[in-house]
Amino acid sequence: MADLHGVIPYVPTPLRPDGSVDREMLARVCDHLIGQGVHGLCPLGSTGEFAYLDFARKAEVVETVVASAGGRVPVVAGVAATATADAVAQAKAWQAAGADGILAVMEAYFPVPEAGTVAYFTAVADATDLPVTLYTNPNFQRSDLSLPAIERLSDHPRIAYLKDASTNTGRLLSVMGRCGDGLGIFAASSHITTAVMLIGGLGWMAGPSCLIPAQSVRLYDLCRAGDWAGAMALQRDLWALNELFAKYQLAATIKAGLRLQGFDCGDPVPPQSPVPEAGIVEIRAALERVGAL
């Protein structure tokens, strides 16, 4: 796989009322995103509701996204579990399904000591020949990765990237200082992506890019060209979507926005709630302001 870079949306998981995966709608969304110029696709990220899906539905999602991408862009498939053996099984299955990379998340119920966290990610990286992106999200995970743990994991030959959702851009600069070129950095929607690009980031893996793919690609291009004034002007316009993403439940916001754009991906998995009507009005207005409706 070529080096990852650019805008890699966290693809939503379209579901029918009976809870089954709407593979036809998922393929439509993927084709739309690729047509808008995104640089990759990430099924089973947080916006993909991995925490609410069983193995069979996860497998359907990965298989559908791989088939839809058809080699046009890389597919980085999410692996997440509370048990290491389950995560290893997912990683092996996603490689067999044709994924180009792994996004590794550790779920936890009981607290896990740092040695166990490092062992979890190491086991996932050992399980396949694919490049692995570590995903740290301390707002949702009980066991975050410390800077020393990230540095240690970056020595693994297949751990190549970090997607960080800490909201702490200084932490990313610290990771870069410790790991150098050994770990490529991707932002999350919680970061100001232009700022992450300025300090040397490779791009971003985020849910809002599903709703504003062309605008996100334009922002990336401006950053790559070093047009920081132009990038920040666009960043300010797009930030309202990030604010709504944080205000409402993640998957609910993306599914509501996609429905407005003609892609009915169903409701988020219960007990999550759909965005209320007042929120739909806000999302519509935000999309209209940036030309995404």
N, C-alpha and C positions, 0 to 999 in steps of 0.2 A: 504494500500500500504506500502511495506517496505520502509525504509528510502532511499531517492534518493542519488545516488553517481555515480562517474565515468564519462564515456564519453557518452554524450547524444547529438547526432548530431541534428542540425536544418535541418529537412528533406526538400528537395526542393519540389516544386509543379510542376510536369510534366504537360505540357499543349500541346494540339494539335494545329495545325494552326488556327482552328476556335475559340480557346480560351477555349475550354472545358477541364476538368481535365482528363488526361490520367490515369485512375485508375489502369489499368493493369501494366503500367510502374511504377507507385508509389508503387504498391505491390512488384514488382521486386526489387526496390531500398531498400525498408524496409527489405525484406527477406535477401538481400545481406548484409546490415549493421548488422543485427542480427547475421548472420552467421560469421561475422568478429569479433564478441564478444562485441559489444557496450552494454552499460548498460541501455539504454533507448532510446526513440525516441521522438522528439519534432516537431510535425507538426505545421505550422503557426507561426514559428519564423520569424525573419527578412529575412533569406534566403528563407523561404517559401513564400515570397512575399505577406504577409497578407494585406499589404496596398493597393494592387491592385486587391483584390478578393472580390466579393460580398458574401453575407451570404450563398447562395446556394452552391457556389463552396467551400467555407470554410467547410461547413458541409460535402460535399463529401470527402474532404481531410481527415478530422478527422475520418469519418466512415471507410475509406479505410485503414488508418494507424492502427486503433484499430483492425480491422479484420485481417490485415496482421501480426500484433504483436501476436495476438492470446494468450495473456497472458504470452508470453515468456519474455518480458521486459515491464516496465511501459511506458505508453504514456502520456506525458505532453503536453496538447493542448493549443495553443496560443489563448488568448482573447485580442482583441485590438479594440478600438472604440474611437470616439471623444465624443460621448454621453454616459453617464453612463447607461441608459436604454438598449442601444444596447449591451454594454459589459455584462450586467447582462443576457440578453437573450442568448448571446453566451455561457456564462459559464454554464447556465442551460442546453442548448442543447448539449454541449460537455459531460457533465456528463451523460445525457440520452443516448448518443452514446457510452458510455463505457470508456471514458478517465479516467486515474488514477490520474491526477493532472491538474492544470491550471497554465499556464505562463501568467501573467497579465501585459499588456502594456497599457499605456495611450497615445493615439494620441491627438494632439491638433492643432487647427488652431489659435484661439485667445489665448493669455496667460491665464493661470489658476492660481489663487492664491493657496498657499500651502494647505490651508484648503480644497479647492475643490479637489486637487490632492489626499489628504488623504481620503476624502470622496469617491472618485472614487474607489480606491483600496479596501477600506472597504466594499463598496457595492458588488464588485465582490466576495470578500471572504465570505460575508454573503449569497451569492446566492446559494451556493452548499455545500456539505459535503466534498469536495475534498481539499487536501493540495494545497496551492497557492504559486507560486514562483513570487516574484516581479521582474520585468525586468526594469532596469534603463539604459538608453542609451542617455546621454546628447548631443551627437553629432547629434542625429536625433529628439529628443523630445524637445518641447518648454518648458515643465514643468518637470524639474528633481526633484528627491526626495532629500531633504537635510538630513543630519545625524539625526537631531531631528525627522524628519518625519519618517524615516526608523525605528528609535527606537520605536516610538509610534506605528507604524503598526506591529512591531514584537510582540507586546503584544496580537494581535488578535490570537485566538486559531487555526485558519486555515492558517495563513500566516507563512510558515515554512522555506522559502528559499529566497535568493536574487541572481539573476544573474546580474552581473554588467559589463557594457561595457564602463566604464568611461576612461579606460587606466591608471587610478590612483590606483596603488596597495596599496599605503598608505591609501587611502580612505577605502579599504576593511579591513585593519588592524584596522582602527578607528571604522568601523561597528562592527567588532568582539569584540572590547573592550567595546562598548556600549551594545551590544545585547547578548554577551556570546553564550551559546549553544541554545539560543532561535531562532537563524536564521542561517541556513546552507548557506554557501557561494559557489557559482559557478562562475568560470571565463568565460570570453568571448574570442573570437579570438584576441581581442585588448590587452589582457594581456599575459604576459609570464606565461603560465599555470603552469610550474614547480615552479615558484616563489609563485604563489597563493596556490599551494599544500603545499609548505614549511611552509607557515604561518598558515595553518589549513583549507584550502579550501577542499571542498568535490569532486571537479572534474570540468568539464567544459561543457557548452552548447554552441556549436559553429558550424558554417557552414563548415569550412575546414575538420572537422572530417568525413564528407560525402565522401571526396576524399581519406582520409588516415585513415580509421577506425581501421585497425589492428595495424598500427603504433601508433595511438593515444592510443589504449588500452595498448600497450606495454609501452608507456610513463607513463600512469597512474599506471601500475603495478610497474614500477621502483620507482615512487614516493612513493607509498604505502609501498614498501620494504625499503625505506630510502636510496636507492642507488642514491644519489643526483648527484654524478659525472656521472654515467651512464645516468641519466635522462637529465642532461644538455647537454651531448654529443648528445643524440637523439633530444632534443629540438632544438639545433642549426641546425641540418639537416632538421627538419620539418618547421623551421621558414620561409623559403622562400615561403611556401604556404600561410602563414598568410600575408606576405608582398604583394603577388599577390592579395589576397582577399581584402586588403585595396586599392590596386592600381586600380583595376577594380571594376565595380559594383558587389555587393555581389552575387546576384542570378545568374548573368551572368557568373561569374567566376566558381561557383559550377556547373552550367549546362554545361559549356564548358568542364570542367574536367570530369564530368560524361559521356559526349558523347565520350570522348577519351577512357573511360573505358568500353564502350559498352552499356551505359544506355542513350538513347536519350530522354531527358526530354523537348525538344523543346527550344524555345528562351524565354528570360525573357519577362514579360508583357510590351508592349509599354506604355509610351514613353521611357522605358529603352532600351538600345541598347545591342546587343550581343557583346562579346569580339572580338576586331579586330584580324586579322590574326596574327599580331606580338605578341599579347597577347597569342594566342593559342600556338604559338611556345614556349613562356616562361612557360606556364602551363605544356605543355608536358615535357619540360626539367626538371622542378621541380618534377613532378611525377616520371619520370624515375630515378632521383637521389635518391629517397627514396624507390624505388622498388614498386611503386603503379601503374605501367603500365607494 
